[in-house]
Amino acid sequence: MADTDRFKKVIAHAKEYGFVFQSSEIYDGLSAVYDYGQNGSELKENIKRYWKDSMVKLHENIVGIDSAIFMHPTVWKASGHVGAFNDPLIDNKDSKKRYRADVLIEDHIEKIHGKINKDVEKAKKRFGDSFNEKQFRETNQRIIDRQKKIDEILSRFKKATEEGNLAEIKQIIIDEGITCPVSGSKNWTDVRQFNLMFDTKLGSLSEDADKIYLRPETAQGIFVNYLNVQKTGRMKLPFGIAQIGKAFRNEIVARQFIFRMREFEQMEMQFFIRPGEEDKWFDYWKNLRMQWHKILGLGDENYRFHDHENLAHYAKAATDIEFNFPFGFKELEGIHSRTDFDLSQHQKFSGKKLQYFDPETNESYVPYVIETSIGVDRMFLAVLSNAFDEETIKKEDGKSETRTVLHIPPALAPVKAAILPLVKKDGLPEKAREVLNLLKYDFNCQYEEKDSIGKRYRRQDAIGTPFCITVDHQTLEDNTVTLRHRDSMSQDRIKIENLPAIIDKEVNFKNLFKKLV
């Protein structure tokens, strides 16, 4: 199916099966704000546990914290968010739609990249095994011209961004003939900056209250607690602080379902290191984070690195791990070499020393930082959209039916096993409850006895349950059950006592983590 059609089906499926709901839906909803349903909240929690355990349990020198959403307003002055946390926005006069100017330019560049890749694929088919892709990219004039165009656009955009030249950003859009995705019109307004932070008041009386902000990122909560954690934990460099928490951005151009929201959740780790070791650790975390994603089995071809051309003034290097969502490759996680900017800024604004005394070099210094930052909601969308599948199944009578299934990695699946008595009589429900009681302390299970066994299988397929356990009359005789596997639909006769070990082998994070160490 077309990617746009697929994405619409994923969104509809997410609501129908209790994964994601529009917030305040009975009041016609709130734009770009979503609630997670019974299955969605389980999937989300499993994603967070997969990340947190891989960070804290697998690394002796990484600990977790949970900082407050409200912070002293000077925090955001020190971090630069008050003065510079802006998006360049542009409106199309004909469609009345608002866009981020940088995203329009990035999408245009991506289209040129697509043309280059299309030329390469055509050449591969034409030349077969003798094809030398590297040589073709370096010598084909059409590709050379297109790459030159990309480099020119990036150079202009980087310079305009650094200088805050909004007129030049608009001029790039005009010169490149970038059109409105909705109307196809080139009738654009001027570009203007929009600050993304939500603010509120702290105090009992509005006239005396202080302005504070809902945090736009969780990282600053780590930085302001760096010294607390280092001293109380007796931490030695290098060490990391990990955190999962809510963040808020007043996104004017919020779209693509839960990909870009106003209230979202981040999983961030700040790794504190000696100055001079940043390149080594940047490469380490870049590669380890890509490995963390790939071992889930969502398809290696769906990931790629994207090195930032336009770096923040404090950054030495920045790379995104992009995932192939139904709407194309987009950022899933960022790895950033932040130098000593954040700690130095907080040291300057607070007047408190945030230095580390290195017993090996016998000197004090402000540590450098490597950051890994991933959105829980984007990770959720990557898993859900990749897992969604509609299969054509041939039945025994020769007829076909469509099976909607979520091939969610078993370790992340909301429900690990469904216990299903074949019929609601003859002692089968009671026996099925015994099986449930055996498993429920270790795994999130569902018990279901309504409708035919086939319909129950389909409902479990639709929420991504890896195992269905059917209790039938033979179970009463020999204490065995039918274990059905979601992906293959194969069925095995298994002794009840062996179920915990079989399920654990597929769903335990331990089996994924062994591939990381």
C-alpha angles and dihedrals in degrees: 000000000000114000093243091052091046092051091051089052092049091053092048091047091050090059098039093054101041102260105114132006131185107257114253089002094166087062092049092270136266116268117254093359121110140181124217116230131213095288095033093054090052092050090047093050091050091052090051092048091049089054098041095046092047090053103040105026097043096045121057090198099054123083133178132235137178113217127190123267092225114067136172107283092234088067088072093046090053093048092050095242096119094057105026113023095111141134121215105236130194131181129213108226095209102045094032087223122142123220141179105251092214091054092051089053093045091050090050090053090048090056090055089049087051091055090051092051090047090054090050093050091050090050091049091056092045098049101030119190093355091063116121105198096187092052092045092053091049098046108030106103095211091054092044090053093048093048089049089053091051091050091049093051092047092049093051093045094048092050093046092049094048091050094042088237102162093172090059091050089055090047091056089055091050095044092050093048092236110180134202108269089222105042103016087231125143093202101121135173122224118283116254135179124249124193112228102205123109114219132198139169129266113203142063097259119050094218092054098037124115121233113244132170139234101239114259091201137015096226096087090059087060095047096051089050095046094104094043092054095041094052101038092043094042086228121184125204127295098048138135139218118208129195140175117200151132123281131184133213127174093229110188092185099047112159147131095074112272094351093093118021139160094233115037143146129247134199108204135170125189113200114201116211144164116277108259095036096077097103093053094048094042090058091044095054094039091058097038093051092051089050090050090058098043098052088067087073100234090137126282090231090064093067133070140160120246115193114210115245093186106055126191112252092253098044125097095188138357132186131179125210102219125201127205100245119180087266094051139272110333136163115285101163136006128214113195136183099213099177112208094309101116099044092042091052093049090046089053097045097040098040089225122124111245097181132132123226107220110209091196096056095026092227139109124233144152107262123238119236137222112196131201114191128178132171114235091209094051090048088050090052092047091054095043097045092045092047097051113104139161112207129189109227125192114220127213092260090059095253122123132230135181119247116200108204138169110218092201114169102265093236090059098039113123092225119032100192139007119210111211126182108211092228135006095246145047092065094294096121090052092050091047089054089055089055090048091052090051093054108030097081092061104029138035102249138178128213116208132170105160122108130002120322090248093057091048090052090053093050091052091047089054093058094041101251107171097206137036117191116201119200112203139163092281088060089066090055104044107009094245129130137195111256112201120198115219101217101041096025086220117149129216132187106236135180110245091233090060096054098089093055094045094050094042091054090061103037106034114108087218090077091055094044092055087067090057100053 
